[in-house]
Amino acid sequence: MNLESSFKKAFLIFSLFLIYSDLFLSTNARLKNKDDANKFLNEYCVEIVNAIKEAYETQIIAIEDKDLKQFNEQAVWIGGLSDVYSKLCKK
């Protein structure tokens, strides 16, 4: 695992923590019911899809620049995000 990959994973975890904190500070940082849990999960899943879209757009630029290293790094990132999405977000 390279430094950029580690940074991306740490950034995702930190981002998700910030989203979680912001979303639930007003509710005492606890999910009160299934509706609250679904709301959080829906927002979490949207953030994952946004990250996938950004990585895909980076891949397009990388392939235009013939930067296969960057393209492959984004592919790994997309793969990890897709794995999380498939486990938590599919209904």
Phi and psi restraints in degrees (value plus and minus 20) as a CYANA .aco file:
   2 ASN   PHI    -112.3   -72.3
   2 ASN   PSI     154.0   194.0
   3 LEU   PHI     -83.2   -43.2
   3 LEU   PSI     -61.2   -21.2
   4 GLU   PHI     -84.1   -44.1
   4 GLU   PSI     -61.1   -21.1
   5 SER   PHI     -84.0   -44.0
   5 SER   PSI     -62.9   -22.9
   6 SER   PHI     -83.1   -43.1
   6 SER   PSI     -61.1   -21.1
   7 PHE   PHI     -82.8   -42.8
   7 PHE   PSI     -63.7   -23.7
   8 LYS   PHI     -82.6   -42.6
   8 LYS   PSI     -62.1   -22.1
   9 LYS   PHI     -84.8   -44.8
   9 LYS   PSI     -63.1   -23.1
  10 ALA   PHI     -84.5   -44.5
  10 ALA   PSI     -60.0   -20.0
  11 PHE   PHI     -83.6   -43.6
  11 PHE   PSI     -63.1   -23.1
  12 LEU   PHI     -81.4   -41.4
  12 LEU   PSI     -66.4   -26.4
  13 ILE   PHI     -82.9   -42.9
  13 ILE   PSI     -64.1   -24.1
  14 PHE   PHI     -84.1   -44.1
  14 PHE   PSI     -62.9   -22.9
  15 SER   PHI     -82.0   -42.0
  15 SER   PSI     -64.9   -24.9
  16 LEU   PHI     -85.1   -45.1
  16 LEU   PSI     -56.5   -16.5
  17 PHE   PHI     -82.6   -42.6
  17 PHE   PSI     -63.7   -23.7
  18 LEU   PHI     -84.0   -44.0
  18 LEU   PSI     -61.6   -21.6
  19 ILE   PHI     -81.9   -41.9
  19 ILE   PSI     -67.0   -27.0
  20 TYR   PHI     -79.7   -39.7
  20 TYR   PSI     -67.3   -27.3
  21 SER   PHI     -81.4   -41.4
  21 SER   PSI     -66.9   -26.9
  22 ASP   PHI     -84.3   -44.3
  22 ASP   PSI     -61.4   -21.4
  23 LEU   PHI     -86.5   -46.5
  23 LEU   PSI     -57.7   -17.7
  24 PHE   PHI    -131.4   -91.4
  24 PHE   PSI     -16.5    23.5
  25 LEU   PHI     -80.3   -40.3
  25 LEU   PSI     -56.4   -16.4
  26 SER   PHI     -93.1   -53.1
  26 SER   PSI     -32.1     7.9
  27 THR   PHI    -135.7   -95.7
  27 THR   PSI      10.7    50.7
  28 ASN   PHI      40.4    80.4
  28 ASN   PSI       8.9    48.9
  29 ALA   PHI      36.9    76.9
  29 ALA   PSI       4.7    44.7
  30 ARG   PHI    -149.6  -109.6
  30 ARG   PSI     121.3   161.3
  31 LEU   PHI     -99.5   -59.5
  31 LEU   PSI     108.3   148.3
  32 LYS   PHI    -111.4   -71.4
  32 LYS   PSI     -47.8    -7.8
  33 ASN   PHI    -179.3  -139.3
  33 ASN   PSI     159.2   199.2
  34 LYS   PHI     -84.8   -44.8
  34 LYS   PSI     -53.9   -13.9
  35 ASP   PHI     -82.5   -42.5
  35 ASP   PSI     -62.5   -22.5
  36 ASP   PHI     -82.4   -42.4
  36 ASP   PSI     -62.1   -22.1
  37 ALA   PHI     -83.6   -43.6
  37 ALA   PSI     -63.6   -23.6
  38 ASN   PHI     -84.8   -44.8
  38 ASN   PSI     -59.6   -19.6
  39 LYS   PHI     -81.6   -41.6
  39 LYS   PSI     -67.1   -27.1
  40 PHE   PHI     -81.1   -41.1
  40 PHE   PSI     -67.6   -27.6
  41 LEU   PHI     -82.7   -42.7
  41 LEU   PSI     -59.3   -19.3
  42 ASN   PHI     -81.7   -41.7
  42 ASN   PSI     -64.1   -24.1
  43 GLU   PHI     -86.2   -46.2
  43 GLU   PSI     -59.8   -19.8
  44 TYR   PHI     -79.9   -39.9
  44 TYR   PSI     -65.0   -25.0
  45 CYS   PHI     -85.9   -45.9
  45 CYS   PSI     -57.0   -17.0
  46 VAL   PHI     -83.4   -43.4
  46 VAL   PSI     -61.2   -21.2
  47 GLU   PHI     -83.0   -43.0
  47 GLU   PSI     -58.3   -18.3
  48 ILE   PHI     -83.9   -43.9
  48 ILE   PSI     -64.8   -24.8
  49 VAL   PHI     -83.5   -43.5
  49 VAL   PSI     -59.4   -19.4
  50 ASN   PHI     -81.2   -41.2
  50 ASN   PSI     -61.9   -21.9
  51 ALA   PHI     -85.0   -45.0
  51 ALA   PSI     -58.7   -18.7
  52 ILE   PHI     -82.9   -42.9
  52 ILE   PSI     -64.6   -24.6
  53 LYS   PHI     -81.1   -41.1
  53 LYS   PSI     -64.3   -24.3
  54 GLU   PHI     -82.3   -42.3
  54 GLU   PSI     -61.9   -21.9
  55 ALA   PHI     -85.1   -45.1
  55 ALA   PSI     -59.8   -19.8
  56 TYR   PHI     -82.0   -42.0
  56 TYR   PSI     -64.1   -24.1
  57 GLU   PHI     -83.5   -43.5
  57 GLU   PSI     -56.6   -16.6
  58 THR   PHI     -85.4   -45.4
  58 THR   PSI     -57.2   -17.2
  59 GLN   PHI     -82.1   -42.1
  59 GLN   PSI     -61.3   -21.3
  60 ILE   PHI     -80.0   -40.0
  60 ILE   PSI     -64.9   -24.9
  61 ILE   PHI     -84.5   -44.5
  61 ILE   PSI     -62.6   -22.6
  62 ALA   PHI     -81.5   -41.5
  62 ALA   PSI     -62.1   -22.1
  63 ILE   PHI     -90.1   -50.1
  63 ILE   PSI     -54.9   -14.9
  64 GLU   PHI     -84.2   -44.2
  64 GLU   PSI     -54.3   -14.3
  65 ASP   PHI    -106.6   -66.6
  65 ASP   PSI     -18.9    21.1
  66 LYS   PHI      38.6    78.6
  66 LYS   PSI      15.3    55.3
  67 ASP   PHI    -119.0   -79.0
  67 ASP   PSI      64.2   104.2
  68 LEU   PHI     -89.0   -49.0
  68 LEU   PSI     -48.5    -8.5
  69 LYS   PHI     -82.7   -42.7
  69 LYS   PSI     -70.1   -30.1
  70 GLN   PHI     -82.8   -42.8
  70 GLN   PSI     -61.1   -21.1
  71 PHE   PHI     -78.7   -38.7
  71 PHE   PSI     -67.3   -27.3
  72 ASN   PHI     -87.3   -47.3
  72 ASN   PSI     -57.4   -17.4
  73 GLU   PHI     -81.6   -41.6
  73 GLU   PSI     -61.5   -21.5
  74 GLN   PHI     -87.5   -47.5
  74 GLN   PSI     -54.7   -14.7
  75 ALA   PHI     -82.9   -42.9
  75 ALA   PSI     -61.6   -21.6
  76 VAL   PHI     -84.5   -44.5
  76 VAL   PSI     -63.6   -23.6
  77 TRP   PHI     -80.3   -40.3
  77 TRP   PSI     -67.2   -27.2
  78 ILE   PHI     -81.5   -41.5
  78 ILE   PSI     -60.5   -20.5
  79 GLY   PHI     -80.1   -40.1
  79 GLY   PSI     -63.8   -23.8
  80 GLY   PHI     -86.4   -46.4
  80 GLY   PSI     -64.2   -24.2
  81 LEU   PHI     -83.5   -43.5
  81 LEU   PSI     -60.8   -20.8
  82 SER   PHI     -83.9   -43.9
  82 SER   PSI     -55.9   -15.9
  83 ASP   PHI     -83.1   -43.1
  83 ASP   PSI     -66.7   -26.7
  84 VAL   PHI     -82.1   -42.1
  84 VAL   PSI     -64.3   -24.3
  85 TYR   PHI     -79.8   -39.8
  85 TYR   PSI     -65.4   -25.4
  86 SER   PHI     -86.1   -46.1
  86 SER   PSI     -46.1    -6.1
  87 LYS   PHI    -107.3   -67.3
  87 LYS   PSI     -47.3    -7.3
  88 LEU   PHI    -133.7   -93.7
  88 LEU   PSI     -44.1    -4.1
  89 CYS   PHI    -130.0   -90.0
  89 CYS   PSI     -41.8    -1.8
  90 LYS   PHI     -90.8   -50.8
  90 LYS   PSI     117.9   157.9
